[in-house]
């Protein structure tokens, strides 16, 4: 499920800071990729398995046969392919969401199908960036397989095939996100426009198994090793006194709440994770907690949220009694 055009890529900068395609995909290229014999295998490489795979596969031919849908998949794919690297804009998939949703109803109810297919046919640029920055083929596909993970998250919250984490997937396709063990990390700038502007590693916690201290430690160590080995050029011009790139982590999450340490204990997996961070700020985030703990999107009945685990009880009781929930920003230097 590749196009001959995918081989035409340009590396910009020394060391490279951007990878761009030499030309755009055409609708015929995209139709060929959607209907190729290798299409089922690509969906699996992208983490699309089980019920999502079974429901999506029959829609590929129908999407390729609908001229308007095919044109929109092609346009969106070219936005995603426009550049991967350090200082490249993310494709604004969210702004296209409603138009995509209307088109999608010809194929299946729900949301996100056009974006899913555009993401599927536009992997070449981000994979080339990964290779440029020393990420193995296996780890490159692990990053891109987050598409399937986000589709499973969507099914859990909606009960059907689709995708609503559009901004997150657009970030993945810029190439600045890596998945190393239990955690995910994205390179981004903080303190932009000030004399403290610098690159740091954003830290993300996918819903993949227990968050054990050993697994967390392994991921943080792997992230430092990878970034210091393959992004050392980002230390150039770094503010005086700032940690070396790859050693400074930030985490903006519903998990960055000291209540979790108080209620679950520092000996719990989650409590131990929160305890690692210096939490610098808080803001309201009830909907974020409801989504990541229960898979619920507004509107939802906070009083009816399950309380089968200690974590669920801690969060549900605060959402139901009006105390709400705060998300925080944590910082970790190691």
Secondary structure as GFF3:
##gff-version 3
##sequence-region A 1 334
A	DSSP	three_ten_helix	4	7	.	.	.	ID=ss1
A	DSSP	beta_strand	9	12	.	.	.	ID=ss2
A	DSSP	beta_strand	18	21	.	.	.	ID=ss3
A	DSSP	alpha_helix	27	34	.	.	.	ID=ss4
A	DSSP	alpha_helix	39	45	.	.	.	ID=ss5
A	DSSP	alpha_helix	50	65	.	.	.	ID=ss6
A	DSSP	alpha_helix	67	81	.	.	.	ID=ss7
A	DSSP	beta_strand	84	85	.	.	.	ID=ss8
A	DSSP	alpha_helix	93	104	.	.	.	ID=ss9
A	DSSP	alpha_helix	113	120	.	.	.	ID=ss10
A	DSSP	alpha_helix	124	132	.	.	.	ID=ss11
A	DSSP	alpha_helix	137	144	.	.	.	ID=ss12
A	DSSP	alpha_helix	146	158	.	.	.	ID=ss13
A	DSSP	alpha_helix	166	172	.	.	.	ID=ss14
A	DSSP	beta_strand	177	180	.	.	.	ID=ss15
A	DSSP	beta_strand	183	190	.	.	.	ID=ss16
A	DSSP	beta_strand	198	204	.	.	.	ID=ss17
A	DSSP	alpha_helix	213	230	.	.	.	ID=ss18
A	DSSP	three_ten_helix	232	235	.	.	.	ID=ss19
A	DSSP	beta_strand	248	253	.	.	.	ID=ss20
A	DSSP	alpha_helix	259	264	.	.	.	ID=ss21
A	DSSP	alpha_helix	269	275	.	.	.	ID=ss22
A	DSSP	beta_strand	278	284	.	.	.	ID=ss23
A	DSSP	alpha_helix	286	294	.	.	.	ID=ss24
A	DSSP	three_ten_helix	302	304	.	.	.	ID=ss25
A	DSSP	alpha_helix	310	320	.	.	.	ID=ss26
A	DSSP	beta_strand	326	333	.	.	.	ID=ss27
###
